[in-house]
Amino acid sequence: MRPSPTWWILGDGALGRLFAARLTTTLSLHLIGRRAAASPLRYHAPSGETHEVDVARTTLATQALHTYARPALVVLATKSHATLSAVEELAAHVDPQTPLLSLQNGFSIQPRLTETWAGPVLCASTTEGAYVEGDAGVVHAGTGTTWVGDIHNAWPTLARDCAYWLNQAGFSAYHDAAIVQRLWHKLAINAAINPLVARYRIRNGQLRDQPFRRMVDTIIDEIGPLLEGEGIIPPPAGWHTLVWEVIVATANNRASMLQDVLAGRPTEREAILGPLLAAAKRQRCSTPTLETLYHDTPS
């Protein structure tokens, strides 16, 4: 095995905890949140087993007081609307050329990071499902696939190296030279799932029941042609299959937007639905379903 690098994960939410719980078994890792927290993390595996995982849970202010090894890569696991401010704070603590790995939903923050950060910016599209449980728990509610690349395909070796470490930690991860296509596919999935489960406060799997099943299909019918109008290649099995496979695989999951609503936090409505409405405006398309969905979704 290669020498283990040091990674930081910025963001102590569901994906931050999930990635930390798995990656800390294979490399040196610090999970950075708004406040220091107790270790270990309680990792609830998809098998139903619970594992206590020792993870260094700290803050950027604490990191600045110690001579920890500087990170070879920083995973950004913050919410889309909080990412730019988090990166501004991060910049004071790392080399400006440090690679970033963006886990954010939607397709708005990734281009902005690529333009403004001096170092490489990788993007990940993942169908892993997780939700937090208390101050120290994370439930791995559905396994999936993680694709890694960068918008201009300028850093393929770095992306493959990142995928290597994710695979060593037990994830299923691959480099994708066309990550922009993959990010738009993930946006379609999020748009069909997150707003509905947040509004009705249900788990992903409940979307298979009526009247939600019909709602999901109506949303997909509007999203598919819209994305194809943006030059996005549809998945081989079609948009409906793409979304419903994720719903089945993450049936027990509380989607990120639902977690935000339950916790009284702002949601990622703008990050998930905003790019679709902007595409509709560019194409001069009528999208009544998406417009209604936007207005009905908690902000």
C-alpha positions as CSV (number, residue, x, y, z in Angstrom):
1,M,0.0,0.0,0.0
2,R,1.1,3.6,-0.6
3,P,2.3,5.7,2.3
4,S,-0.8,7.1,4.0
5,P,-1.4,10.9,3.4
6,T,-3.0,13.3,5.8
7,W,-6.5,14.5,4.9
8,W,-8.8,17.0,6.5
9,I,-12.5,16.9,6.2
10,L,-14.2,20.2,6.6
11,G,-17.8,19.8,7.8
12,D,-19.1,17.6,10.6
13,G,-22.5,16.7,9.0
14,A,-23.6,13.3,7.6
15,L,-21.2,12.9,4.7
16,G,-18.3,14.4,6.7
17,R,-18.8,11.9,9.5
18,L,-19.4,9.0,7.0
19,F,-16.2,9.8,5.1
20,A,-14.3,10.3,8.3
21,A,-15.4,7.1,9.9
22,R,-14.3,5.1,6.9
23,L,-11.2,7.0,5.8
24,T,-9.6,7.2,9.3
25,T,-9.0,3.4,9.0
26,T,-6.6,3.9,6.1
27,L,-5.0,7.4,6.4
28,S,-4.3,10.2,8.9
29,L,-7.4,12.3,9.2
30,H,-8.9,15.3,11.0
31,L,-12.7,15.9,11.0
32,I,-13.2,19.7,11.4
33,G,-16.4,21.2,12.5
34,R,-17.7,24.4,14.1
35,R,-16.8,23.1,17.5
36,A,-14.6,20.4,18.9
37,A,-16.4,17.2,19.7
38,A,-15.8,14.0,21.5
39,S,-14.3,10.9,19.9
40,P,-15.1,8.2,19.0
41,L,-17.7,8.4,16.3
42,R,-20.5,5.8,16.4
43,Y,-20.6,4.4,12.9
44,H,-23.8,2.4,12.1
45,A,-23.0,0.2,9.2
46,P,-25.5,-0.8,6.5
47,S,-25.3,-4.3,8.0
48,G,-26.8,-3.1,11.2
49,E,-23.6,-3.4,13.2
50,T,-22.3,-0.4,15.2
51,H,-18.6,0.4,15.4
52,E,-16.8,2.9,17.7
53,V,-14.3,4.7,15.5
54,D,-11.5,7.0,16.8
55,V,-11.5,10.2,14.8
56,A,-9.8,13.4,15.6
57,R,-12.7,15.9,15.8
58,T,-11.5,19.4,16.0
59,T,-11.9,23.0,14.7
60,L,-9.8,25.2,12.5
61,A,-8.9,27.4,15.5
62,T,-7.6,24.3,17.3
63,Q,-5.7,23.2,14.3
64,A,-3.9,26.5,14.2
65,L,-2.6,26.0,17.7
66,H,-0.9,22.7,16.9
67,T,1.8,21.5,14.6
68,Y,-0.3,18.9,12.9
69,A,0.9,17.8,9.5
70,R,-0.6,20.0,6.8
71,P,-3.2,18.2,4.7
72,A,-2.4,16.6,1.3
73,L,-6.1,17.2,0.5
74,V,-9.1,18.8,2.1
75,V,-12.6,17.2,1.7
76,L,-15.3,19.9,1.6
77,A,-18.3,18.4,3.3
78,T,-20.1,21.6,4.2
79,K,-23.5,22.7,2.8
80,S,-23.4,24.5,-0.6
81,H,-24.4,27.8,0.8
82,A,-21.8,27.7,3.6
83,T,-18.9,26.5,1.4
84,L,-17.4,29.7,0.2
85,S,-17.1,31.2,3.7
86,A,-15.7,27.9,5.0
87,V,-13.1,27.9,2.3
88,E,-12.2,31.5,3.0
89,E,-11.5,30.5,6.7
90,L,-9.7,27.4,5.6
91,A,-7.3,29.4,3.4
92,A,-5.6,30.9,6.5
93,H,-4.6,27.4,7.6
94,V,-3.4,25.5,4.5
95,D,-1.0,25.9,1.6
96,P,-2.9,27.7,-1.2
97,Q,-2.0,24.9,-3.6
98,T,-3.7,22.3,-1.4
99,P,-6.1,20.2,-3.4
100,L,-9.8,20.4,-2.5
101,L,-12.5,17.7,-3.0
102,S,-16.0,19.1,-3.2
103,L,-18.8,16.9,-2.1
104,Q,-21.4,19.7,-2.5
105,N,-24.8,19.2,-4.1
106,G,-25.9,21.0,-7.2
107,F,-23.8,22.6,-9.9
108,S,-23.0,26.1,-8.8
109,I,-20.3,26.1,-6.1
110,Q,-18.0,23.7,-8.1
111,P,-17.3,26.2,-10.9
112,R,-16.8,29.1,-8.5
113,L,-14.3,27.1,-6.4
114,T,-12.5,26.0,-9.6
115,E,-12.2,29.7,-10.6
116,T,-11.1,31.1,-7.2
117,W,-9.0,28.5,-5.5
118,A,-5.3,28.5,-6.5
119,G,-4.9,24.7,-6.2
120,P,-6.6,21.8,-7.8
121,V,-10.4,21.5,-7.2
122,L,-11.8,18.0,-7.5
123,C,-15.5,17.3,-7.6
124,A,-17.3,14.2,-6.3
125,S,-20.7,12.8,-7.2
126,T,-21.7,10.2,-4.7
127,T,-24.8,8.1,-4.1
128,E,-23.8,7.1,-0.6
129,G,-26.6,7.7,1.8
130,A,-26.1,8.8,5.5
131,Y,-27.6,10.8,8.2
132,V,-26.4,12.0,11.6
133,E,-27.5,10.6,14.9
134,G,-26.8,12.7,17.9
135,D,-23.5,14.5,18.5
136,A,-21.3,11.6,17.6
137,G,-23.2,9.2,15.4
138,V,-23.6,8.6,11.7
139,V,-25.9,6.1,10.1
140,H,-24.7,4.7,6.8
141,A,-28.2,4.3,5.3
142,G,-27.3,3.2,1.8
143,T,-24.2,2.2,-0.1
144,G,-23.5,3.7,-3.5
145,T,-20.8,4.8,-5.9
146,T,-18.6,7.8,-5.8
147,W,-17.1,9.4,-8.9
148,V,-14.2,11.8,-8.8
149,G,-12.9,14.3,-11.4
150,D,-12.4,17.9,-12.1
151,I,-14.4,20.2,-14.3
152,H,-11.7,20.7,-17.0
153,N,-10.2,17.2,-16.6
154,A,-6.9,18.8,-15.7
155,W,-6.0,16.6,-12.7
156,P,-6.8,13.0,-13.7
157,T,-3.8,11.5,-11.7
158,L,-4.9,13.4,-8.6
159,A,-8.5,12.2,-9.1
160,R,-7.4,8.6,-9.5
161,D,-5.3,8.9,-6.4
162,C,-8.3,10.2,-4.4
163,A,-10.4,7.4,-5.7
164,Y,-7.7,4.9,-4.7
165,W,-7.9,6.0,-1.0
166,L,-11.7,6.0,-1.0
167,N,-11.6,2.4,-2.3
168,Q,-9.0,1.5,0.4
169,A,-11.6,2.8,2.9
170,G,-14.3,0.5,1.6
171,F,-16.1,2.8,-0.8
172,S,-16.7,2.1,-4.4
173,A,-15.0,5.0,-6.1
174,Y,-13.8,5.8,-9.7
175,H,-12.2,8.5,-11.7
176,D,-14.6,10.2,-14.2
177,A,-13.1,12.3,-16.9
178,A,-16.6,13.8,-17.6
179,I,-17.5,14.6,-14.0
180,V,-19.7,17.6,-15.1
181,Q,-22.1,15.1,-16.7
182,R,-22.1,13.1,-13.5
183,L,-22.8,16.1,-11.4
184,W,-25.8,17.1,-13.4
185,H,-27.1,13.5,-13.1
186,K,-26.7,13.8,-9.3
187,L,-28.5,17.1,-9.4
188,A,-31.4,15.4,-11.2
189,I,-31.5,12.7,-8.5
190,N,-31.4,15.3,-5.7
191,A,-34.1,17.5,-7.3
192,A,-36.5,14.5,-7.6
193,I,-35.9,13.3,-4.1
194,N,-34.9,16.1,-1.7
195,P,-37.6,18.7,-2.0
196,L,-40.4,16.1,-1.6
197,V,-39.0,14.3,1.4
198,A,-38.2,17.6,3.0
199,R,-41.7,19.0,2.5
200,Y,-43.5,15.8,3.6
201,R,-40.9,14.7,6.2
202,I,-40.6,11.2,4.9
203,R,-37.7,8.8,4.2
204,N,-36.5,8.2,0.7
205,G,-38.2,4.8,0.4
206,Q,-41.6,6.3,1.1
207,L,-41.5,8.0,-2.3
208,R,-42.4,4.6,-3.8
209,D,-45.9,5.0,-2.3
210,Q,-48.7,7.0,-3.7
211,P,-49.2,9.9,-4.1
212,F,-45.4,10.5,-4.0
213,R,-44.5,8.0,-6.8
214,R,-46.6,10.0,-9.3
215,M,-45.0,13.3,-8.0
216,V,-41.5,11.9,-8.6
217,D,-42.3,10.7,-12.1
218,T,-43.7,14.1,-13.0
219,I,-40.6,15.9,-11.8
220,I,-38.4,13.5,-13.8
221,D,-40.4,14.1,-16.9
222,E,-39.6,17.8,-16.7
223,I,-36.0,17.5,-15.7
224,G,-34.9,15.0,-18.4
225,P,-35.6,17.1,-21.5
226,L,-34.3,20.2,-19.6
227,L,-30.9,18.6,-18.9
228,E,-30.6,17.3,-22.4
229,G,-31.2,20.8,-23.7
230,E,-28.1,21.7,-21.7
231,G,-26.1,19.1,-23.5
232,I,-26.2,16.6,-20.7
233,I,-26.2,13.0,-22.0
234,P,-29.0,10.9,-20.5
235,P,-28.1,7.8,-18.5
236,P,-28.1,4.6,-20.6
237,A,-31.2,3.3,-18.8
238,G,-33.0,6.6,-18.8
239,W,-33.7,9.3,-16.2
240,H,-36.5,7.4,-14.4
241,T,-34.3,4.3,-13.9
242,L,-31.5,6.5,-12.6
243,V,-33.6,8.2,-10.0
244,W,-35.6,5.1,-8.9
245,E,-32.5,3.0,-8.4
246,V,-31.2,5.6,-6.0
247,I,-34.5,5.7,-4.1
248,V,-34.5,2.0,-3.7
249,A,-30.8,1.9,-2.7
250,T,-31.3,4.6,-0.1
251,A,-34.8,3.7,1.0
252,N,-34.0,4.0,4.7
253,N,-32.1,7.3,4.3
254,R,-33.2,10.7,5.6
255,A,-32.1,12.9,2.7
256,S,-29.9,15.9,3.4
257,M,-32.6,18.4,2.9
258,L,-34.9,16.5,5.3
259,Q,-32.1,16.5,7.9
260,D,-31.8,20.3,7.5
261,V,-35.6,20.8,7.9
262,L,-35.7,18.6,11.0
263,A,-32.8,20.5,12.5
264,G,-34.1,24.0,11.7
265,R,-31.3,24.8,9.3
266,P,-31.4,26.5,5.9
267,T,-31.8,24.0,3.1
268,E,-30.0,23.6,-0.2
269,R,-33.0,24.6,-2.3
270,E,-31.0,27.1,-4.3
271,A,-28.1,24.7,-5.0
272,I,-30.4,21.9,-6.1
273,L,-33.3,23.6,-7.9
274,G,-31.6,26.9,-8.8
275,P,-29.5,25.5,-11.6
276,L,-32.5,23.8,-13.2
277,L,-34.6,27.0,-13.2
278,A,-31.6,28.9,-14.6
279,A,-31.4,26.3,-17.4
280,A,-35.1,26.6,-18.1
281,K,-34.7,30.4,-18.4
282,R,-31.8,30.0,-20.8
283,Q,-33.8,27.6,-22.9
284,R,-37.0,29.6,-22.6
285,C,-38.8,26.5,-21.4
286,S,-41.9,26.3,-19.4
287,T,-41.3,24.3,-16.2
288,P,-44.4,24.6,-14.1
289,T,-43.6,21.5,-12.0
290,L,-40.1,22.7,-11.1
291,E,-41.3,26.3,-10.3
292,T,-44.0,24.9,-8.0
293,L,-41.5,22.6,-6.4
294,Y,-39.2,25.5,-5.8
295,H,-41.8,27.6,-4.1
296,D,-43.1,24.7,-2.0
297,T,-39.6,23.6,-0.8
298,P,-38.5,24.9,2.6
299,S,-35.6,27.4,2.2
